[in-house]
């Protein structure tokens, strides 16, 4: 039925904002962790490539 579709479209705007904020927070945390991981990986690579 079209009635259910209408209900969903009315709920969507209410859910969109908090969900968007949460997604953006997740993305920032993930990208920060990814950058930190890369930095650590590069550091290890440099240490291994240097003659001891």
N, C-alpha and C positions, 0 to 999 in steps of 0.2 A: 503494500500500500504506500501511497504518496504521503500519508500522515506521518509515518515513521521517518521518512526522509526530511520532512519539515522540522520535526523535533530535533533531529541531528544537526541541521543547519543552524538552528537557534542556539544549541549548546556549543557549537564549535567556537564562536568568538570568545565565549567565557573561558574556555579551556586553552585557547591559543596563547594568550599572554604568559601565564605562569609556565606553561610547557616550553615556550620559547626561551624564557629566562633560564629555566633549568637546563635546556639543551645548550645554551650559550655557555653556562657555567661548566657543564660537562666538557664542552669543547676546549675551553680555556685550560681546564685541569689536564686534559689529555695532551694538548699541545705542549704545555709546560713540562709534563713528564717526558714527552717525546724528545724535547730539546735537551733536557737534563740527561736522558739516556744516551743521546747522540754525543754529548760532550764527554760523558764517561767513556763511551766506546772509542772516541778519538784519542782520549788520554791514554787508554790501555794500548791502543795501536801504536802510539808514539813510544810508549815505554818498551814495547816488544821489539820495535824496529831499531831501537838504539842498541849498539853493541855494548855488552856488559864487561 
